[in-house]
Amino acid sequence: IGVKESHQTTIFRIIAAILHLGNLEIQAERDGDACSISSEDEHLNNFCGLLGVEHSQMQHWLCHRK
């Protein structure tokens, strides 16, 4: 369809990251008012690696609204 190979790679990387994000295991805490994600979660590690974002920041902001 005319998409450059470099753009295809970027698209595949984003799609793979989104799929890994969907596989995260989020544990509810305090009667469902809070949550946490394990630092050892392989899907979070893959997500951060694919998008080049900081692991600790992504772990924090996925569990906090503000």
All heavy atoms as TSV, in Angstrom:
chain	resi	resn	atom	element	x	y	z
A	1	ILE	N	N	0.817	-1.200	0.000
A	1	ILE	CA	C	0.000	0.000	0.000
A	1	ILE	C	C	0.858	1.260	0.000
A	1	ILE	O	O	0.345	2.347	0.167
A	1	ILE	CB	C	-0.983	-0.009	1.188
A	1	ILE	CG1	C	-0.255	-0.134	2.494
A	1	ILE	CG2	C	-2.042	-1.073	0.999
A	1	ILE	CD1	C	-1.150	-0.033	3.726
A	2	GLY	N	N	2.143	1.091	-0.169
A	2	GLY	CA	C	3.005	2.249	-0.322
A	2	GLY	C	C	3.582	2.817	0.952
A	2	GLY	O	O	4.053	3.945	0.961
A	3	VAL	N	N	3.567	2.057	2.036
A	3	VAL	CA	C	4.132	2.532	3.300
A	3	VAL	C	C	5.611	2.166	3.329
A	3	VAL	O	O	5.978	1.018	3.079
A	3	VAL	CB	C	3.401	1.906	4.506
A	3	VAL	CG1	C	4.009	2.362	5.804
A	3	VAL	CG2	C	1.916	2.237	4.460
A	4	LYS	N	N	6.446	3.142	3.629
A	4	LYS	CA	C	7.884	2.896	3.688
A	4	LYS	C	C	8.208	1.873	4.771
A	4	LYS	O	O	7.504	1.763	5.774
A	4	LYS	CB	C	8.627	4.185	3.992
A	4	LYS	CG	C	8.537	5.217	2.914
A	4	LYS	CD	C	9.314	6.462	3.312
A	4	LYS	CE	C	9.155	7.533	2.262
A	4	LYS	NZ	N	9.849	8.765	2.632
A	5	GLU	N	N	9.289	1.146	4.564
A	5	GLU	CA	C	9.689	0.100	5.500
A	5	GLU	C	C	9.967	0.666	6.893
A	5	GLU	O	O	9.616	0.045	7.902
A	5	GLU	CB	C	10.924	-0.635	4.979
A	5	GLU	CG	C	11.285	-1.838	5.823
A	5	GLU	CD	C	12.413	-2.646	5.219
A	5	GLU	OE1	O	12.588	-2.620	3.988
A	5	GLU	OE2	O	13.125	-3.298	6.007
A	6	SER	N	N	10.556	1.840	6.977
A	6	SER	CA	C	10.829	2.443	8.286
A	6	SER	C	C	9.533	2.786	9.016
A	6	SER	O	O	9.438	2.626	10.230
A	6	SER	CB	C	11.687	3.697	8.121
A	6	SER	OG	O	10.996	4.682	7.357
A	7	HIS	N	N	8.521	3.232	8.271
A	7	HIS	CA	C	7.219	3.522	8.875
A	7	HIS	C	C	6.517	2.232	9.297
A	7	HIS	O	O	5.846	2.193	10.324
A	7	HIS	CB	C	6.336	4.315	7.919
A	7	HIS	CG	C	6.775	5.727	7.765
A	7	HIS	ND1	N	7.153	6.241	6.546
A	7	HIS	CD2	C	6.922	6.724	8.665
A	7	HIS	CE1	C	7.500	7.512	6.704
A	7	HIS	NE2	N	7.386	7.822	7.987
A	8	GLN	N	N	6.675	1.168	8.504
A	8	GLN	CA	C	6.089	-0.124	8.861
A	8	GLN	C	C	6.658	-0.629	10.179
A	8	GLN	O	O	5.923	-1.110	11.038
A	8	GLN	CB	C	6.365	-1.166	7.772
A	8	GLN	CG	C	5.523	-1.017	6.551
A	8	GLN	CD	C	5.850	-2.088	5.519
A	8	GLN	OE1	O	6.693	-2.962	5.741
A	8	GLN	NE2	N	5.182	-2.022	4.380
A	9	THR	N	N	7.956	-0.495	10.339
A	9	THR	CA	C	8.608	-0.932	11.573
A	9	THR	C	C	8.058	-0.166	12.770
A	9	THR	O	O	7.781	-0.747	13.814
A	9	THR	CB	C	10.135	-0.738	11.470
A	9	THR	OG1	O	10.615	-1.442	10.335
A	9	THR	CG2	C	10.835	-1.244	12.720
A	10	THR	N	N	7.884	1.133	12.613
A	10	THR	CA	C	7.324	1.952	13.691
A	10	THR	C	C	5.900	1.544	13.998
A	10	THR	O	O	5.516	1.425	15.176
A	10	THR	CB	C	7.378	3.445	13.309
A	10	THR	OG1	O	8.732	3.804	13.031
A	10	THR	CG2	C	6.837	4.316	14.419
A	11	ILE	N	N	5.104	1.305	12.992
A	11	ILE	CA	C	3.717	0.875	13.190
A	11	ILE	C	C	3.676	-0.461	13.911
A	11	ILE	O	O	2.896	-0.654	14.854
A	11	ILE	CB	C	2.972	0.809	11.831
A	11	ILE	CG1	C	2.784	2.211	11.270
A	11	ILE	CG2	C	1.628	0.104	11.984
A	11	ILE	CD1	C	2.324	2.243	9.818
A	12	PHE	N	N	4.499	-1.411	13.487
A	12	PHE	CA	C	4.535	-2.731	14.134
A	12	PHE	C	C	4.976	-2.623	15.590
A	12	PHE	O	O	4.465	-3.322	16.462
A	12	PHE	CB	C	5.463	-3.683	13.379
A	12	PHE	CG	C	4.958	-4.065	12.009
A	12	PHE	CD1	C	5.856	-4.362	10.998
A	12	PHE	CD2	C	3.605	-4.122	11.715
A	12	PHE	CE1	C	5.407	-4.720	9.735
A	12	PHE	CE2	C	3.147	-4.473	10.459
A	12	PHE	CZ	C	4.049	-4.776	9.456
A	13	ARG	N	N	5.916	-1.730	15.860
A	13	ARG	CA	C	6.400	-1.530	17.230
A	13	ARG	C	C	5.270	-0.997	18.116
A	13	ARG	O	O	5.081	-1.446	19.241
A	13	ARG	CB	C	7.581	-0.565	17.220
A	13	ARG	CG	C	8.205	-0.329	18.564
A	13	ARG	CD	C	9.352	0.633	18.419
A	13	ARG	NE	N	10.330	0.041	17.516
A	13	ARG	CZ	C	11.600	-0.157	17.809
A	13	ARG	NH1	N	12.075	0.267	18.944
A	13	ARG	NH2	N	12.412	-0.731	16.975
A	14	ILE	N	N	4.507	-0.040	17.617
A	14	ILE	CA	C	3.392	0.532	18.384
A	14	ILE	C	C	2.310	-0.512	18.607
A	14	ILE	O	O	1.778	-0.644	19.721
A	14	ILE	CB	C	2.830	1.772	17.659
A	14	ILE	CG1	C	3.865	2.903	17.692
A	14	ILE	CG2	C	1.514	2.226	18.288
A	14	ILE	CD1	C	3.530	4.068	16.787
A	15	ILE	N	N	1.977	-1.279	17.584
A	15	ILE	CA	C	0.956	-2.325	17.728
A	15	ILE	C	C	1.401	-3.373	18.736
A	15	ILE	O	O	0.615	-3.802	19.585
A	15	ILE	CB	C	0.636	-2.960	16.363
A	15	ILE	CG1	C	-0.086	-1.937	15.479
A	15	ILE	CG2	C	-0.224	-4.208	16.528
A	15	ILE	CD1	C	-0.250	-2.372	14.038
A	16	ALA	N	N	2.655	-3.788	18.662
A	16	ALA	CA	C	3.176	-4.775	19.614
A	16	ALA	C	C	3.121	-4.236	21.042
A	16	ALA	O	O	2.756	-4.958	21.977
A	16	ALA	CB	C	4.604	-5.168	19.253
A	17	ALA	N	N	3.453	-2.956	21.226
A	17	ALA	CA	C	3.407	-2.348	22.555
A	17	ALA	C	C	1.983	-2.336	23.093
A	17	ALA	O	O	1.743	-2.663	24.267
A	17	ALA	CB	C	3.970	-0.932	22.512
A	18	ILE	N	N	1.011	-1.993	22.248
A	18	ILE	CA	C	-0.390	-1.978	22.675
A	18	ILE	C	C	-0.851	-3.378	23.067
A	18	ILE	O	O	-1.562	-3.551	24.067
A	18	ILE	CB	C	-1.280	-1.390	21.559
A	18	ILE	CG1	C	-0.988	0.102	21.395
A	18	ILE	CG2	C	-2.758	-1.629	21.843
A	18	ILE	CD1	C	-1.603	0.727	20.172
A	19	LEU	N	N	-0.442	-4.383	22.309
A	19	LEU	CA	C	-0.815	-5.762	22.645
A	19	LEU	C	C	-0.206	-6.187	23.981
A	19	LEU	O	O	-0.860	-6.870	24.778
A	19	LEU	CB	C	-0.401	-6.710	21.522
A	19	LEU	CG	C	-1.185	-6.545	20.219
A	19	LEU	CD1	C	-0.559	-7.387	19.115
A	19	LEU	CD2	C	-2.643	-6.913	20.420
A	20	HIS	N	N	1.029	-5.796	24.248
A	20	HIS	CA	C	1.649	-6.105	25.536
A	20	HIS	C	C	0.933	-5.370	26.663
A	20	HIS	O	O	0.741	-5.919	27.750
A	20	HIS	CB	C	3.139	-5.742	25.542
A	20	HIS	CG	C	3.988	-6.781	24.886
A	20	HIS	ND1	N	4.221	-8.022	25.448
A	20	HIS	CD2	C	4.671	-6.760	23.715
A	20	HIS	CE1	C	5.001	-8.716	24.649
A	20	HIS	NE2	N	5.287	-7.974	23.587
A	21	LEU	N	N	0.536	-4.140	26.419
A	21	LEU	CA	C	-0.188	-3.361	27.429
A	21	LEU	C	C	-1.486	-4.067	27.820
A	21	LEU	O	O	-1.883	-4.074	28.977
A	21	LEU	CB	C	-0.466	-1.952	26.908
A	21	LEU	CG	C	-1.085	-0.962	27.872
A	21	LEU	CD1	C	-0.165	-0.723	29.066
A	21	LEU	CD2	C	-1.380	0.356	27.159
A	22	GLY	N	N	-2.146	-4.685	26.859
A	22	GLY	CA	C	-3.379	-5.419	27.135
A	22	GLY	C	C	-3.166	-6.669	27.967
A	22	GLY	O	O	-4.113	-7.197	28.556
A	23	ASN	N	N	-1.939	-7.154	28.041
A	23	ASN	CA	C	-1.644	-8.369	28.808
A	23	ASN	C	C	-1.098	-8.092	30.207
A	23	ASN	O	O	-0.750	-9.023	30.926
A	23	ASN	CB	C	-0.641	-9.239	28.048
A	23	ASN	CG	C	-1.259	-9.869	26.826
A	23	ASN	OD1	O	-2.434	-10.189	26.814
A	23	ASN	ND2	N	-0.473	-10.025	25.779
A	24	LEU	N	N	-1.012	-6.824	30.602
A	24	LEU	CA	C	-0.519	-6.489	31.941
A	24	LEU	C	C	-1.412	-7.092	33.013
A	24	LEU	O	O	-2.636	-7.130	32.859
A	24	LEU	CB	C	-0.509	-4.972	32.150
A	24	LEU	CG	C	0.629	-4.192	31.545
A	24	LEU	CD1	C	0.405	-2.707	31.777
A	24	LEU	CD2	C	1.943	-4.603	32.103
A	25	GLU	N	N	-0.800	-7.545	34.079
A	25	GLU	CA	C	-1.567	-8.046	35.220
A	25	GLU	C	C	-1.588	-6.958	36.283
A	25	GLU	O	O	-0.574	-6.648	36.896
A	25	GLU	CB	C	-0.948	-9.321	35.767
A	25	GLU	CG	C	-1.105	-10.476	34.805
A	25	GLU	CD	C	-0.831	-11.810	35.468
A	25	GLU	OE1	O	-1.067	-11.939	36.685
A	25	GLU	OE2	O	-0.370	-12.694	34.749
A	26	ILE	N	N	-2.756	-6.363	36.449
A	26	ILE	CA	C	-2.937	-5.282	37.410
A	26	ILE	C	C	-3.657	-5.854	38.622
A	26	ILE	O	O	-4.736	-6.434	38.481
A	26	ILE	CB	C	-3.731	-4.122	36.782
A	26	ILE	CG1	C	-2.975	-3.588	35.567
A	26	ILE	CG2	C	-3.988	-3.029	37.798
A	26	ILE	CD1	C	-3.735	-2.564	34.754
A	27	GLN	N	N	-3.040	-5.712	39.804
A	27	GLN	CA	C	-3.615	-6.238	41.033
A	27	GLN	C	C	-4.356	-5.129	41.771
A	27	GLN	O	O	-3.810	-4.049	41.982
A	27	GLN	CB	C	-2.528	-6.818	41.963
A	27	GLN	CG	C	-1.815	-8.025	41.406
A	27	GLN	CD	C	-0.625	-7.673	40.553
A	27	GLN	OE1	O	-0.035	-6.612	40.696
A	27	GLN	NE2	N	-0.280	-8.546	39.630
A	28	ALA	N	N	-5.593	-5.428	42.161
A	28	ALA	CA	C	-6.380	-4.471	42.945
A	28	ALA	C	C	-5.901	-4.474	44.392
A	28	ALA	O	O	-5.497	-5.503	44.922
A	28	ALA	CB	C	-7.853	-4.831	42.887
A	29	GLU	N	N	-5.934	-3.317	45.013
A	29	GLU	CA	C	-5.546	-3.163	46.422
A	29	GLU	C	C	-6.609	-2.328	47.129
A	29	GLU	O	O	-7.321	-1.566	46.492
A	29	GLU	CB	C	-4.197	-2.464	46.529
A	29	GLU	CG	C	-3.046	-3.241	45.943
A	29	GLU	CD	C	-1.742	-2.467	46.017
A	29	GLU	OE1	O	-1.751	-1.286	46.401
A	29	GLU	OE2	O	-0.706	-3.056	45.685
A	30	ARG	N	N	-6.684	-2.435	48.430
A	30	ARG	CA	C	-7.567	-1.627	49.273
A	30	ARG	C	C	-9.003	-1.587	48.745
A	30	ARG	O	O	-9.518	-0.549	48.368
A	30	ARG	CB	C	-7.045	-0.203	49.444
A	30	ARG	CG	C	-5.735	-0.146	50.203
A	30	ARG	CD	C	-5.329	1.276	50.450
A	30	ARG	NE	N	-4.822	1.837	49.197
A	30	ARG	CZ	C	-4.779	3.118	48.906
A	30	ARG	NH1	N	-5.213	4.007	49.747
A	30	ARG	NH2	N	-4.299	3.540	47.772
A	31	ASP	N	N	-9.648	-2.716	48.701
A	31	ASP	CA	C	-11.044	-2.820	48.292
A	31	ASP	C	C	-11.302	-2.252	46.896
A	31	ASP	O	O	-12.345	-1.677	46.619
A	31	ASP	CB	C	-11.958	-2.126	49.302
A	31	ASP	CG	C	-11.860	-2.746	50.688
A	31	ASP	OD1	O	-11.678	-3.981	50.755
A	31	ASP	OD2	O	-11.977	-2.007	51.669
A	32	GLY	N	N	-10.357	-2.354	46.008
A	32	GLY	CA	C	-10.531	-1.911	44.641
A	32	GLY	C	C	-10.292	-0.434	44.406
A	32	GLY	O	O	-10.478	0.051	43.294
A	33	ASP	N	N	-9.902	0.324	45.430
A	33	ASP	CA	C	-9.662	1.764	45.271
A	33	ASP	C	C	-8.293	2.069	44.686
A	33	ASP	O	O	-8.060	3.178	44.210
A	33	ASP	CB	C	-9.801	2.488	46.613
A	33	ASP	CG	C	-11.237	2.558	47.066
A	33	ASP	OD1	O	-12.133	2.409	46.216
A	33	ASP	OD2	O	-11.467	2.759	48.270
A	34	ALA	N	N	-7.393	1.124	44.744
A	34	ALA	CA	C	-6.035	1.336	44.247
A	34	ALA	C	C	-5.585	0.081	43.505
A	34	ALA	O	O	-6.224	-0.962	43.584
A	34	ALA	CB	C	-5.085	1.640	45.397
A	35	CYS	N	N	-4.494	0.201	42.775
A	35	CYS	CA	C	-3.970	-0.954	42.054
A	35	CYS	C	C	-2.453	-0.882	42.023
A	35	CYS	O	O	-1.860	0.137	42.355
A	35	CYS	CB	C	-4.544	-1.015	40.647
A	35	CYS	SG	S	-3.971	0.293	39.562
A	36	SER	N	N	-1.858	-1.988	41.596
A	36	SER	CA	C	-0.408	-2.028	41.450
A	36	SER	C	C	-0.048	-2.976	40.309
A	36	SER	O	O	-0.839	-3.839	39.933
A	36	SER	CB	C	0.267	-2.481	42.742
A	36	SER	OG	O	-0.073	-3.823	43.026
A	37	ILE	N	N	1.129	-2.770	39.776
A	37	ILE	CA	C	1.663	-3.623	38.725
A	37	ILE	C	C	3.025	-4.101	39.202
A	37	ILE	O	O	3.847	-3.306	39.657
A	37	ILE	CB	C	1.817	-2.857	37.405
A	37	ILE	CG1	C	0.471	-2.311	36.948
A	37	ILE	CG2	C	2.420	-3.755	36.329
A	37	ILE	CD1	C	0.562	-1.377	35.759
A	38	SER	N	N	3.267	-5.378	39.083
A	38	SER	CA	C	4.538	-5.946	39.512
A	38	SER	C	C	5.695	-5.372	38.694
A	38	SER	O	O	5.585	-5.207	37.474
A	38	SER	CB	C	4.507	-7.466	39.350
A	38	SER	OG	O	5.787	-8.013	39.546
A	39	SER	N	N	6.782	-5.088	39.357
A	39	SER	CA	C	7.979	-4.585	38.664
A	39	SER	C	C	8.569	-5.643	37.738
A	39	SER	O	O	9.307	-5.326	36.820
A	39	SER	CB	C	9.037	-4.175	39.685
A	39	SER	OG	O	8.569	-3.126	40.469
A	40	GLU	N	N	8.229	-6.891	37.997
A	40	GLU	CA	C	8.764	-7.999	37.214
A	40	GLU	C	C	7.862	-8.393	36.046
A	40	GLU	O	O	8.150	-9.360	35.347
A	40	GLU	CB	C	8.962	-9.222	38.130
A	40	GLU	CG	C	9.852	-8.967	39.323
A	40	GLU	CD	C	11.258	-8.556	38.921
A	40	GLU	OE1	O	11.795	-9.138	37.950
A	40	GLU	OE2	O	11.814	-7.650	39.555
A	41	ASP	N	N	6.772	-7.684	35.829
A	41	ASP	CA	C	5.829	-8.023	34.760
A	41	ASP	C	C	6.525	-7.919	33.405
A	41	ASP	O	O	6.977	-6.844	33.000
A	41	ASP	CB	C	4.615	-7.096	34.807
A	41	ASP	CG	C	3.487	-7.567	33.915
A	41	ASP	OD1	O	3.736	-7.761	32.709
A	41	ASP	OD2	O	2.367	-7.743	34.427
A	42	GLU	N	N	6.626	-9.042	32.703
A	42	GLU	CA	C	7.353	-9.057	31.431
A	42	GLU	C	C	6.667	-8.215	30.361
A	42	GLU	O	O	7.331	-7.644	29.492
A	42	GLU	CB	C	7.529	-10.490	30.937
A	42	GLU	CG	C	6.228	-11.163	30.540
A	42	GLU	CD	C	6.433	-12.560	29.991
A	42	GLU	OE1	O	7.095	-12.701	28.943
A	42	GLU	OE2	O	5.926	-13.493	30.613
A	43	HIS	N	N	5.346	-8.110	30.422
A	43	HIS	CA	C	4.634	-7.314	29.424
A	43	HIS	C	C	4.903	-5.818	29.611
A	43	HIS	O	O	5.027	-5.082	28.633
A	43	HIS	CB	C	3.139	-7.615	29.473
A	43	HIS	CG	C	2.833	-9.040	29.145
A	43	HIS	ND1	N	3.005	-9.566	27.881
A	43	HIS	CD2	C	2.399	-10.063	29.916
A	43	HIS	CE1	C	2.689	-10.843	27.887
A	43	HIS	NE2	N	2.309	-11.171	29.107
A	44	LEU	N	N	5.008	-5.379	30.867
A	44	LEU	CA	C	5.356	-3.980	31.120
A	44	LEU	C	C	6.777	-3.700	30.638
A	44	LEU	O	O	7.041	-2.667	30.028
A	44	LEU	CB	C	5.224	-3.643	32.605
A	44	LEU	CG	C	5.555	-2.204	32.997
A	44	LEU	CD1	C	4.631	-1.222	32.280
A	44	LEU	CD2	C	5.468	-2.020	34.496
A	45	ASN	N	N	7.683	-4.631	30.879
A	45	ASN	CA	C	9.061	-4.474	30.412
A	45	ASN	C	C	9.122	-4.384	28.888
A	45	ASN	O	O	9.830	-3.540	28.339
A	45	ASN	CB	C	9.925	-5.633	30.902
A	45	ASN	CG	C	10.103	-5.628	32.395
A	45	ASN	OD1	O	10.042	-4.591	33.035
A	45	ASN	ND2	N	10.309	-6.800	32.977
A	46	ASN	N	N	8.367	-5.248	28.215
A	46	ASN	CA	C	8.347	-5.220	26.750
A	46	ASN	C	C	7.716	-3.928	26.230
A	46	ASN	O	O	8.213	-3.330	25.275
A	46	ASN	CB	C	7.585	-6.430	26.208
A	46	ASN	CG	C	8.318	-7.727	26.426
A	46	ASN	OD1	O	9.535	-7.760	26.497
A	46	ASN	ND2	N	7.579	-8.807	26.549
A	47	PHE	N	N	6.617	-3.505	26.846
A	47	PHE	CA	C	5.941	-2.267	26.453
A	47	PHE	C	C	6.901	-1.080	26.533
A	47	PHE	O	O	7.032	-0.314	25.586
A	47	PHE	CB	C	4.731	-2.046	27.366
A	47	PHE	CG	C	4.027	-0.738	27.144
A	47	PHE	CD1	C	3.095	-0.598	26.133
A	47	PHE	CD2	C	4.294	0.353	27.945
A	47	PHE	CE1	C	2.449	0.609	25.916
A	47	PHE	CE2	C	3.656	1.558	27.750
A	47	PHE	CZ	C	2.726	1.690	26.725
A	48	CYS	N	N	7.574	-0.961	27.673
A	48	CYS	CA	C	8.505	0.156	27.873
A	48	CYS	C	C	9.678	0.082	26.907
A	48	CYS	O	O	10.124	1.108	26.384
A	48	CYS	CB	C	8.995	0.176	29.318
A	48	CYS	SG	S	7.687	0.577	30.497
A	49	GLY	N	N	10.175	-1.105	26.664
A	49	GLY	CA	C	11.282	-1.273	25.732
A	49	GLY	C	C	10.901	-0.910	24.306
A	49	GLY	O	O	11.671	-0.274	23.585
A	50	LEU	N	N	9.706	-1.293	23.884
A	50	LEU	CA	C	9.266	-1.007	22.525
A	50	LEU	C	C	9.036	0.477	22.292
A	50	LEU	O	O	9.315	0.994	21.210
A	50	LEU	CB	C	7.979	-1.776	22.219
A	50	LEU	CG	C	8.141	-3.279	21.989
A	50	LEU	CD1	C	6.783	-3.970	22.034
A	50	LEU	CD2	C	8.833	-3.533	20.665
A	51	LEU	N	N	8.512	1.167	23.297
A	51	LEU	CA	C	8.208	2.587	23.121
A	51	LEU	C	C	9.293	3.511	23.655
A	51	LEU	O	O	9.215	4.724	23.470
A	51	LEU	CB	C	6.866	2.924	23.781
A	51	LEU	CG	C	5.640	2.264	23.162
A	51	LEU	CD1	C	4.379	2.732	23.854
A	51	LEU	CD2	C	5.561	2.543	21.675
A	52	GLY	N	N	10.269	2.958	24.365
A	52	GLY	CA	C	11.365	3.772	24.883
A	52	GLY	C	C	10.940	4.686	26.016
A	52	GLY	O	O	11.414	5.816	26.097
A	53	VAL	N	N	10.038	4.206	26.856
A	53	VAL	CA	C	9.593	5.003	28.003
A	53	VAL	C	C	10.175	4.419	29.286
A	53	VAL	O	O	10.540	3.251	29.348
A	53	VAL	CB	C	8.048	5.079	28.098
A	53	VAL	CG1	C	7.468	5.791	26.904
A	53	VAL	CG2	C	7.436	3.701	28.238
A	54	GLU	N	N	10.251	5.248	30.315
A	54	GLU	CA	C	10.827	4.841	31.588
A	54	GLU	C	C	9.885	3.901	32.328
A	54	GLU	O	O	8.705	4.202	32.532
A	54	GLU	CB	C	11.120	6.068	32.436
A	54	GLU	CG	C	11.943	5.769	33.664
A	54	GLU	CD	C	12.295	7.031	34.417
A	54	GLU	OE1	O	12.513	8.074	33.778
A	54	GLU	OE2	O	12.343	6.945	35.652
A	55	HIS	N	N	10.423	2.768	32.735
A	55	HIS	CA	C	9.649	1.708	33.374
A	55	HIS	C	C	8.931	2.187	34.634
A	55	HIS	O	O	7.728	1.966	34.793
A	55	HIS	CB	C	10.589	0.540	33.698
A	55	HIS	CG	C	9.915	-0.650	34.271
A	55	HIS	ND1	N	9.700	-0.792	35.615
A	55	HIS	CD2	C	9.394	-1.746	33.676
A	55	HIS	CE1	C	9.091	-1.939	35.831
A	55	HIS	NE2	N	8.889	-2.527	34.663
A	56	SER	N	N	9.639	2.833	35.534
A	56	SER	CA	C	9.040	3.245	36.811
A	56	SER	C	C	7.945	4.289	36.609
A	56	SER	O	O	6.919	4.267	37.288
A	56	SER	CB	C	10.103	3.777	37.768
A	56	SER	OG	O	10.737	4.915	37.212
A	57	GLN	N	N	8.141	5.202	35.669
A	57	GLN	CA	C	7.129	6.216	35.395
A	57	GLN	C	C	5.865	5.586	34.812
A	57	GLN	O	O	4.753	5.940	35.190
A	57	GLN	CB	C	7.682	7.275	34.432
A	57	GLN	CG	C	8.690	8.181	35.058
A	57	GLN	CD	C	8.048	9.088	36.100
A	57	GLN	OE1	O	7.021	9.694	35.861
A	57	GLN	NE2	N	8.656	9.148	37.265
A	58	MET	N	N	6.022	4.663	33.883
A	58	MET	CA	C	4.856	4.014	33.277
A	58	MET	C	C	4.119	3.183	34.309
A	58	MET	O	O	2.885	3.200	34.360
A	58	MET	CB	C	5.296	3.134	32.109
A	58	MET	CG	C	4.143	2.529	31.360
A	58	MET	SD	S	2.924	3.723	30.753
A	58	MET	CE	C	3.875	4.656	29.591
A	59	GLN	N	N	4.859	2.498	35.169
A	59	GLN	CA	C	4.248	1.701	36.227
A	59	GLN	C	C	3.440	2.607	37.156
A	59	GLN	O	O	2.330	2.265	37.553
A	59	GLN	CB	C	5.340	0.957	37.005
A	59	GLN	CG	C	4.830	0.031	38.061
A	59	GLN	CD	C	5.991	-0.669	38.759
A	59	GLN	OE1	O	7.151	-0.288	38.611
A	59	GLN	NE2	N	5.681	-1.697	39.495
A	60	HIS	N	N	3.968	3.764	37.483
A	60	HIS	CA	C	3.279	4.704	38.365
A	60	HIS	C	C	2.021	5.259	37.697
A	60	HIS	O	O	0.940	5.241	38.275
A	60	HIS	CB	C	4.216	5.854	38.747
A	60	HIS	CG	C	3.546	6.955	39.496
A	60	HIS	ND1	N	3.274	6.868	40.846
A	60	HIS	CD2	C	3.054	8.144	39.084
A	60	HIS	CE1	C	2.664	7.978	41.230
A	60	HIS	NE2	N	2.523	8.771	40.174
A	61	TRP	N	N	2.139	5.765	36.470
A	61	TRP	CA	C	1.027	6.468	35.841
A	61	TRP	C	C	-0.073	5.548	35.346
A	61	TRP	O	O	-1.202	5.991	35.129
A	61	TRP	CB	C	1.526	7.388	34.744
A	61	TRP	CG	C	2.248	8.549	35.336
A	61	TRP	CD1	C	3.573	8.828	35.202
A	61	TRP	CD2	C	1.700	9.566	36.183
A	61	TRP	NE1	N	3.887	9.949	35.932
A	61	TRP	CE2	C	2.747	10.425	36.539
A	61	TRP	CE3	C	0.443	9.820	36.701
A	61	TRP	CZ2	C	2.572	11.518	37.363
A	61	TRP	CZ3	C	0.262	10.923	37.523
A	61	TRP	CH2	C	1.308	11.743	37.839
A	62	LEU	N	N	0.201	4.271	35.185
A	62	LEU	CA	C	-0.875	3.338	34.851
A	62	LEU	C	C	-1.793	3.086	36.041
A	62	LEU	O	O	-2.924	2.679	35.876
A	62	LEU	CB	C	-0.298	2.011	34.342
A	62	LEU	CG	C	0.257	2.032	32.940
A	62	LEU	CD1	C	0.974	0.716	32.649
A	62	LEU	CD2	C	-0.837	2.282	31.911
A	63	CYS	N	N	-1.288	3.373	37.249
A	63	CYS	CA	C	-2.058	3.111	38.468
A	63	CYS	C	C	-2.547	4.373	39.156
A	63	CYS	O	O	-3.221	4.287	40.180
A	63	CYS	CB	C	-1.220	2.296	39.454
A	63	CYS	SG	S	-0.864	0.638	38.848
A	64	HIS	N	N	-2.230	5.550	38.655
A	64	HIS	CA	C	-2.637	6.801	39.274
A	64	HIS	C	C	-3.312	7.697	38.235
A	64	HIS	O	O	-2.800	7.862	37.137
A	64	HIS	CB	C	-1.439	7.534	39.883
A	64	HIS	CG	C	-0.819	6.780	41.007
A	64	HIS	ND1	N	0.124	5.784	40.793
A	64	HIS	CD2	C	-1.022	6.837	42.324
A	64	HIS	CE1	C	0.462	5.286	41.965
A	64	HIS	NE2	N	-0.210	5.908	42.905
A	65	ARG	N	N	-4.422	8.257	38.595
A	65	ARG	CA	C	-5.194	9.073	37.654
A	65	ARG	C	C	-4.611	10.451	37.449
A	65	ARG	O	O	-4.741	11.043	36.397
A	65	ARG	CB	C	-6.624	9.222	38.155
A	65	ARG	CG	C	-7.351	7.909	38.176
A	65	ARG	CD	C	-8.757	8.116	38.673
A	65	ARG	NE	N	-9.365	6.812	38.911
A	65	ARG	CZ	C	-10.497	6.649	39.512
A	65	ARG	NH1	N	-11.179	7.682	39.945
A	65	ARG	NH2	N	-10.978	5.446	39.699
A	66	LYS	N	N	-3.997	11.013	38.488
A	66	LYS	CA	C	-3.486	12.378	38.379
A	66	LYS	C	C	-1.991	12.380	38.565
A	66	LYS	O	O	-1.429	11.577	39.202
A	66	LYS	CB	C	-4.110	13.271	39.442
A	66	LYS	CG	C	-5.600	13.416	39.245
A	66	LYS	CD	C	-6.165	14.315	40.296
A	66	LYS	CE	C	-7.672	14.441	40.124
A	66	LYS	NZ	N	-8.266	15.267	41.119
